Amino acid sequence: MFMIAEINVKNYIVALAVGLAAFFIDISAVRFETLNGQPNCDYIDAVAMLVGFGLLAFGFNQLKIRPVNPAYMLLSVGIAGLGIVHLLRSVGYITGPCA
């Protein structure tokens, strides 16, 4: 069931700050190897993965409580999109040594 709740702007500010800070914090593991002459690269960034899941959950949760103002709805979708970007970064699809 959907419910209309009071919007707390501080939560959005914190989510955006964490999402932007995660671009600069990097705790990653990289492994390069060659198998039968073919180069292989494995990459994972733990911070980007955790922040990505958190932002995705936050964005969808804010959409679930149905913000009345369309600007907050758009901001929730943007935060969820930022979470998807971080998830793609965490496995090296967007950035990283294997991209």
C-alpha positions as CSV (number, residue, x, y, z in Angstrom):
1,M,0.0,0.0,0.0
2,F,1.3,3.4,-0.9
3,M,1.2,6.2,1.7
4,I,1.9,9.9,1.5
5,A,4.6,10.9,4.0
6,E,6.4,14.0,4.9
7,I,9.5,14.6,2.8
8,N,12.7,15.1,4.7
9,V,15.1,17.1,2.5
10,K,18.1,16.2,4.6
11,N,17.8,12.6,3.5
12,Y,18.1,13.6,-0.1
13,I,21.1,15.9,0.6
14,V,22.9,13.1,2.5
15,A,22.1,10.6,-0.3
16,L,23.5,12.9,-3.0
17,A,26.6,13.7,-0.9
18,V,27.3,10.0,-0.3
19,G,26.7,9.3,-4.0
20,L,29.1,12.0,-5.1
21,A,31.8,11.1,-2.5
22,A,31.8,7.4,-3.7
23,F,33.3,8.6,-6.9
24,F,36.4,9.6,-5.0
25,I,36.7,6.7,-2.5
26,D,38.1,3.5,-3.9
27,I,38.5,0.2,-2.2
28,S,39.0,-2.2,-5.1
29,A,40.6,-5.4,-6.1
30,V,42.1,-6.1,-9.5
31,R,43.4,-9.3,-11.0
32,F,45.1,-9.7,-14.4
33,E,45.8,-13.0,-15.9
34,T,46.3,-14.7,-19.3
35,L,44.4,-17.9,-20.1
36,N,45.4,-19.7,-23.3
37,G,46.8,-16.4,-24.7
38,Q,43.7,-14.4,-23.9
39,P,44.0,-11.6,-21.4
40,N,41.5,-11.7,-18.5
41,C,40.8,-9.0,-16.0
42,D,38.7,-9.1,-12.9
43,Y,37.8,-5.9,-11.0
44,I,35.5,-5.1,-8.1
45,D,35.1,-1.9,-6.1
46,A,33.5,-2.6,-2.7
47,V,32.6,1.1,-1.9
48,A,30.9,1.6,-5.3
49,M,28.9,-1.6,-4.8
50,L,27.7,-0.8,-1.3
51,V,26.8,2.8,-2.2
52,G,25.1,1.7,-5.3
53,F,22.8,-0.8,-3.5
54,G,22.1,1.9,-0.8
55,L,21.2,4.6,-3.3
56,L,19.1,2.2,-5.3
57,A,17.2,1.2,-2.2
58,F,16.9,4.8,-1.0
59,G,15.6,6.0,-4.4
60,F,13.0,3.2,-4.7
61,N,11.9,3.6,-1.1
62,Q,11.4,7.3,-1.6
63,L,9.3,6.6,-4.7
64,K,7.3,4.0,-2.7
65,I,6.1,6.7,-0.2
66,R,4.9,8.8,-3.1
67,P,6.3,12.2,-2.8
68,V,3.6,14.8,-3.7
69,N,6.0,17.3,-5.3
70,P,7.2,16.1,-8.8
71,A,10.6,17.5,-8.1
72,Y,11.1,15.1,-5.2
73,M,9.9,12.2,-7.5
74,L,12.5,13.2,-10.1
75,L,15.2,13.5,-7.5
76,S,14.3,10.0,-6.2
77,V,14.6,8.6,-9.8
78,G,17.9,10.5,-10.2
79,I,19.3,9.0,-6.9
80,A,18.3,5.5,-8.0
81,G,20.0,6.2,-11.4
82,L,23.1,7.2,-9.6
83,G,22.9,3.9,-7.7
84,I,22.8,2.0,-11.0
85,V,25.8,4.0,-12.2
86,H,27.7,3.0,-9.0
87,L,26.7,-0.6,-9.4
88,L,28.0,-0.6,-13.0
89,R,31.2,1.1,-11.8
90,S,31.7,-1.5,-9.0
91,V,32.2,-4.4,-11.5
92,G,34.1,-2.3,-14.0
93,Y,31.6,-1.8,-16.8
94,I,31.9,2.0,-16.8
95,T,35.3,2.8,-15.3
96,G,38.2,0.8,-14.0
97,P,41.2,-0.9,-15.4
98,C,39.2,-3.6,-17.3
99,A,36.9,-1.2,-19.1
